[in-house]
Amino acid sequence: MREYLRELNFGQGVDLSRASVNDQYLALARTVRHYLMVRWLETLRRQSEVQAKSVAYLSAEFLLGRQLDNALLAADLTDIVEEGLSGLGIDLDTLRQAEVEPGLGNGGLGRLAACFIDSLATMNVPSIGYGIRYEYGIFRQTFVDGWQVEKPDSWLTLGSPWEFPHPEMAVEVSFGGSVADWEDDDGTVRRRWTPGWSVLGVPYNYMVPGYGNGRVNTLRLWSARATRAFDLEIFNSGDYAQAVRAQTFAENISKVLYPEDSTPQGKELRLQQQYFFVACSLKDFVDQVLPKDFDLTNLPDRIHFQLNDTHPVIAIPELMRILVDEKKWSWDDAWSVVRQVFSYTCHTLLPEALEVWSVELLGRLLPRHLEIIYRINEEFLLGLRAAYPDDELRARRMSIVAEFPERGIRMAHLATVAGVKVNGVAALHSQLLRDKVLHDFAEYYPGKFTNVTNGITPRRFVRLSNPGLSGLITEAVGSDAWVSDLDRLRELEPLADDAEFRRRFREVKAANKRRLVQVLVERDGIELDPDTMFDVMVKRLHEYKRQTLKLLHVVTLYQQITTGALDVEDVTPRTFAFGAKAAPGYRMAKQIIGLINAVGRTVNADPAVQGRLTVAFPANYNVTLAETLIPAADLSEQISLAGKEASGTGNMKFMLNGALTIGTDDGANVEIRELVGDDNFFLFGLTEPEVAEVVESGYHPTSYYETNPHLRHALDLIASGAFSDGDRSVFEPVVSNLLHEDRFLVLADFQAYLDAQARVDAAYADPEAWTRSAILNVARGGFFSSDRSMRDYLDRVWHAHPVPPIS
Ligand code: 73E
């Protein structure tokens, strides 16, 4: 605590009596990071000594969540700190709440990256995360009359104690300009890129502490600055306004995270961001991380670059450019190294979500890279045509360069051609990649395709977010070894049949529900009854995820009760909780948010359903809210149309916190159900092959409307204006989209969903049986630790190994 007071006095410049909560939080964070610093330096020292193969995880997003609690846990400081602070009259929990979470990601993809670096550190794997330090992360969502309004996320304003800026290590990244032939000293003709402009990338380092192992890995995020040449030149010419504009232009590159999820943004600034962080990272790795006169032909022994979706795929031509243009290697030598050091993870199945950059834009921004991509493609097509001599259609389908609707570069094809491995993120997803999305490639490169099912870190999403359950598990297992060895949860299985254990498990869930109720009152002024079933759907708002299906269930119950078709006494009291952000430009998603809030307003105010149906939609769902919401859930909603959700990771978090899942046969739900068994999972809906068949044979949503009275009543009620003060026009776009288009077959799965919900009600009516299932969900969920995902990547993709500490 002496350390802490020193930080308060000399770091924050205040004494205890005058320190604000923010001062106190910052001082504590700095104290903790001091403590970790020795281990960080030791990790780096050992890394350069051992020269083991490392993993570089390249990702445009790292959705970290709050740092303080995780750092305390990793360093085993929580108890000491709590005690010491309380001696000073300070409540640790108050300081925890003061932290603004870094929201440098949109959803699952960004959170996955954060879980992976946590696991890599915990497993002693030499690794580094590379990404972008956005000045503004994912927007803060507010509701105005139930409609989403976005506010900027200024996460840096109160200070950011977890980062270490290194302006002296800045690297320069160039854009634009032109390419021409030039003659080398030895007479060889080479291509020379003369860029038009450049910016500096300043690295900000973040500690990634392993759990209880003394290791601290690094996450390096890049921030854009104007180069000195850039502003000096203009300043000297006396045009100050222009100089400031230039500065702004450069710094815009890392200004804001694109709030799009599961769809690409074909914007120039987005491509600038991608190249910016990738170029900084490769340069950093080659010039700074590797030893001084490292022979780059040995690069594959020292590094594997994992490409988190196509966002960093421009790294492939960038490494070719470094080797061919800067190091003056032959094309073939360069290619033989490049094709050994990258692998690509695909996170989607929606064809519209695969990134394609227009040749016009790429050629303007990165002319040399475009040439390199063309050459890679030429040689790829040469091989392809040799393998399939009379199949021009196939060559066109597989070409890296698309010709329609405009000339474009297909980043997924580039990644697949150059990558050592291509993986999907759940068993079904990887299967569908091989069979459908990248079928031609799977045929051409049979050994390249593999699966690594996603996972989540049990440190954050069980140990920290659910202390009650964690205590129970530790007691049952006999130690806390399960926190870094999640298969140990299997030992809980026999306890599912132990009445006393079930009672205590139920008590933990009830306490978590009360905790959530309290948080939502304080955070949002939402009042909930903890004695109802908590039925939770939290994820980005997207039509394929089908929040409307959940909503139609709510509206159906409401309609049935208010018309007397259903006796209110027969309805299981439920709280329907939603959490979802819509991409600001996604109109239908924003309409659906408006509709959920509108239904909530009506239902919550109607005495006829009071105490039976409640809708809660707290604004700004984020990692911090997830940490209290998920442990309080009874029922987990995973209801995407089969074949659309690549994996899902929320589904795993719910399972491991003792919620039962109602879900389709999609993404990782398939594996969850296999592990937990049909008796402990509420499956419903069309399977992927059935979906394909329905779509093939012509889907007519209106026929479901016409033949299913429940569905008709629910849709009619929305269309009547019952949730919009009688105004029929407000939600007309949602209703007519469902009736006439319904791309994601909501109406086709509606009845099956209602039936499954009836099974949920029946099961919930037997608390002992329900608790038994919930315990089995936890006991069989160990597979979904991101530690296991890392083992799979290490074995199947990276071929790297942990480097245990010396002692
Ligand atoms: O199914 C999830 C998956 O669990 C998938 O939709 C998500 O990635 C998760 C982690 O594997 C995802 N995000 C994106 N694509 N797939 C994406 C695309 C563009 C921008 C931002 C995110």
Residues whose N, C-alpha, C, O or C-beta is under 5 A from the ligand:
A	BS01	73E	N106 G108 L109 L112 E260 D261 S262 T263 P264 H347 T348 V425 E645 A646 S647 G648 T649
